[in-house]
Amino acid sequence: MQKFILHYYMTTPPASQAEGAALQQKWQEWMQIHAANLIEPQNPFSDKKRVSKSGTSDADGAPMGYSILQAETLEAAINIVQSCPFMDMGHMDVCQIMDMQAQN
């Protein structure tokens, strides 16, 4: 199986606590369904800064968190992600993680 990192970008936060709780329940159910594929299911970020040679700045537009997923192909990973309830709040980038040890 190949590994993929999922970066979460929230564009539409829940409108209420009730909506947030309902989405959290759907998220928990989705994680249970895909438990065999989710190596690291939820890793939210807290403090975020962008660092460059010229200094640091706020990391505007940075992802709010990530998960690590395993699947046979990129298409299989995308199929799993498309069913994620997070899609009601934003979008995700799905990026294959290269196995550098296998490259050597």
Contact map, one row per residue, 1 for C-alpha under 8 A:
11100000000000000000000000000000000000000000000000000000000000000000011110000000000000000000000000000000
11110000000000000000000000000000000000000000000000000000000000000000011110000000000000000000000110000000
11111000000000000000000000000000000000000000000000000000000000000001111000000000000000000000000111000000
01111100000000000000000000000000000000000000000000000000000000000001111001001000000000000000011110000000
00111110000000000000000000000000000000000000000000000000000000000111100000000000000000000000111110000000
00011111000000000000000000000000000000000000000000000000000000000111100000000000000000000001111000000000
00001111100000000000000000000000000000000000000000000000000000111110000000000000000000000001110000000000
00000111110000000000000000000000000000000000000000000000000000111100000000000000000000000111100000000000
00000011111000000000000000000000000000000000000000000000000011111000000000000000000000000111000000000000
00000001111110000000000000000000000000000000000000000000000000110000000000000000000000001110000000000000
00000000111110000000000000000000000000000000000000000000000000000000000000000000000000001110000000000000
00000000011111000000000000000000000000000000000000000000000000000000000000000000000000011100000000000000
00000000011111100000000000000000000000000000000000000000000000000000000000000000000000001000000000000000
00000000000111111011000000000000000000000000000000000000000000000000000000000000000000001000000000000000
00000000000011111011000000000000000000000000000000000000000000000000000000000000000000000000000000000000
00000000000001111111000000000000000000000000000000000000000000000000000000000000000000000000000000000000
00000000000001111111100000000000000000000000000000000000000000000000000000000000000000000000000000000000
00000000000000011111110000000000000000000000000000000000000000000000000000000000000000000000000000000000
00000000000001111111111000000000000000000000000000000000000000000000000000000000000000000000000000000000
00000000000001111111111100000000000000000000000000000000000000000000000000000000000000000000000000000000
00000000000000001111111110000000000000000000000000000000000000000000000000000000000000000000000000000000
00000000000000000111111111000000000000000000000000000000000000000000000000000000000000000000000000000000
00000000000000000011111111100000000000000000000000000000000000000000000000000000000011000000000000000000
00000000000000000001111111110000000000000000000000000000000000000000000000000000000000000000000000000000
00000000000000000000111111111000000000000000000000000000000000000000000000000000000000000000000000000000
00000000000000000000011111111100000000000000000000000000000000000000000000000000000010000000000000000000
00000000000000000000001111111110000000000000000000000000000000000000000000000000000111000000000000000000
00000000000000000000000111111111000000000000000000000000000000000000000000000000000000000000000000000000
00000000000000000000000011111111100000000000000000000000000000000000000000000000000000000000000000000000
00000000000000000000000001111111110000000000000000000000000000000000000000000000001110000000000000000000
00000000000000000000000000111111111001001000000000000000000000000000000000000000000000000000000000000000
00000000000000000000000000011111111000000000000000000000000000000000000000000000000000000000000000000000
00000000000000000000000000001111111000000000000000000000000000000000000000000000000000000000000000000000
00000000000000000000000000000111111111000000000000000000000000000000000000000001000000000000000000000000
00000000000000000000000000000011111111101000000000000000000000000000000000000000000000000000000000000000
00000000000000000000000000000000011111100000000000000000000000000000000000000000000000000000000000000000
00000000000000000000000000000000011111100000000000000000000000000000111000000000000000000000000000000000
00000000000000000000000000000010011111111000000000000000000000000011110000000000000000000000000000000000
00000000000000000000000000000000001111111000000000000000000000000011110000000000000000000000000000000000
00000000000000000000000000000000000001111110000000000000000000000011100000000000000000000000000000000000
00000000000000000000000000000010001001111110000000000000000000000111100000000000000000000000000000000000
00000000000000000000000000000000000000011111000000000000000000001110000000000000000000000000000000000000
00000000000000000000000000000000000000011111100000000000000000001110000000000000000000000000000000000000
00000000000000000000000000000000000000000111110000000000000000011100000000000000000000000000000000000000
00000000000000000000000000000000000000000011111100000000000000111000000000000000000000000000000000000000
00000000000000000000000000000000000000000001111100000000000000010000000000000000000000000000000000000000
00000000000000000000000000000000000000000000111110000000000000000000000000000000000000000000000000000000
00000000000000000000000000000000000000000000111111000000011001000000000000000000000000000000000000000000
00000000000000000000000000000000000000000000001111100001111000000000000000000000000000000000000000000000
00000000000000000000000000000000000000000000000111110001111000000000000000000000000000000000000000000000
00000000000000000000000000000000000000000000000011111111100000000000000000000000000000000000000000000000
00000000000000000000000000000000000000000000000001111111000000000000000000000000000000000000000000000000
00000000000000000000000000000000000000000000000000111110000000000000000000000000000000000000000000000000
00000000000000000000000000000000000000000000000000111111000000000000000000000000000000000000000000000000
00000000000000000000000000000000000000000000000000111111100000000000000000000000000000000000000000000000
00000000000000000000000000000000000000000000000011110111110000000000000000000000000000000000000000000000
00000000000000000000000000000000000000000000000011100011111000000000000000000000000000000000000000000000
00000000000000000000000000000000000000000000000111000001111100000000000000000000000000000000000000000000
00000000000000000000000000000000000000000000000111000000111111000000000000000000000000000000000000000000
00000000000000000000000000000000000000000000000000000000011111000000000000000000000000000000000000000000
00000000100000000000000000000000000000000000000000000000001111100000000000000000000000000000000000000000
00000000100000000000000000000000000000000000000100000000001111110000000000000000000000000000000000000000
00000011110000000000000000000000000000000000100000000000000011111100000000000000000000000000000000000000
00000011110000000000000000000000000000000001110000000000000001111100000000000000000000000000000000000000
00000011100000000000000000000000000000000111100000000000000000111110000000000000000000000000000000000000
00001111000000000000000000000000000000001111000000000000000000111111000000000000000000000000000000000000
00001110000000000000000000000000000001111110000000000000000000001111100000000000000000000000000000000000
00111100000000000000000000000000000001111000000000000000000000000111110000000000000000000000000000000000
00111100000000000000000000000000000011111000000000000000000000000011111000001000000000000000000000000000
11110000000000000000000000000000000011100000000000000000000000000001111100001000000000000000000000000000
11110000000000000000000000000000000010000000000000000000000000000000111111011000000000000000000000000000
11000000000000000000000000000000000000000000000000000000000000000000011111011000000000000000000000000000
11000000000000000000000000000000000000000000000000000000000000000000001111111000000000000000000000000000
00010000000000000000000000000000000000000000000000000000000000000000001111111100000000000000000100000000
00000000000000000000000000000000000000000000000000000000000000000000000011111110000000000000000000000000
00000000000000000000000000000000000000000000000000000000000000000000001111111111000000000000000000000000
00010000000000000000000000000000000000000000000000000000000000000000111111111111100000000000010000000000
00000000000000000000000000000000000000000000000000000000000000000000000001111111110000000000010000000000
00000000000000000000000000000000000000000000000000000000000000000000000000111111111000000000000000000000
00000000000000000000000000000000010000000000000000000000000000000000000000011111111100000000000000000000
00000000000000000000000000000000000000000000000000000000000000000000000000001111111100000001000000000000
00000000000000000000000000000000000000000000000000000000000000000000000000000111111100100000000000000000
00000000000000000000000000000100000000000000000000000000000000000000000000000011111110100000000000000000
00000000000000000000000000100100000000000000000000000000000000000000000000000001111111100000000000000000
00000000000000000000001001100100000000000000000000000000000000000000000000000000001111111000000000000000
00000000000000000000001000100000000000000000000000000000000000000000000000000000000111111110000000000000
00000000000000000000000000000000000000000000000000000000000000000000000000000000011111111111000000000000
00000000000100000000000000000000000000000000000000000000000000000000000000000000000011111100000000000000
00000000011111000000000000000000000000000000000000000000000000000000000000000000000011111110000000000000
00000001111100000000000000000000000000000000000000000000000000000000000000000000000001111111000000000000
00000001111000000000000000000000000000000000000000000000000000000000000000000000000001101111100000000000
00000111100000000000000000000000000000000000000000000000000000000000000000000000100000100111110000000000
00001111000000000000000000000000000000000000000000000000000000000000000000000000000000000011111000000000
00011110000000000000000000000000000000000000000000000000000000000000000000001100000000000001111100000000
00011100000000000000000000000000000000000000000000000000000000000000000000000000000000000000111110000000
01111000000000000000000000000000000000000000000000000000000000000000000001000000000000000000011111000000
01111000000000000000000000000000000000000000000000000000000000000000000000000000000000000000001111100000
00100000000000000000000000000000000000000000000000000000000000000000000000000000000000000000000111110000
00000000000000000000000000000000000000000000000000000000000000000000000000000000000000000000000011111110
00000000000000000000000000000000000000000000000000000000000000000000000000000000000000000000000001111111
00000000000000000000000000000000000000000000000000000000000000000000000000000000000000000000000000111111
00000000000000000000000000000000000000000000000000000000000000000000000000000000000000000000000000111111
00000000000000000000000000000000000000000000000000000000000000000000000000000000000000000000000000111111
00000000000000000000000000000000000000000000000000000000000000000000000000000000000000000000000000011111
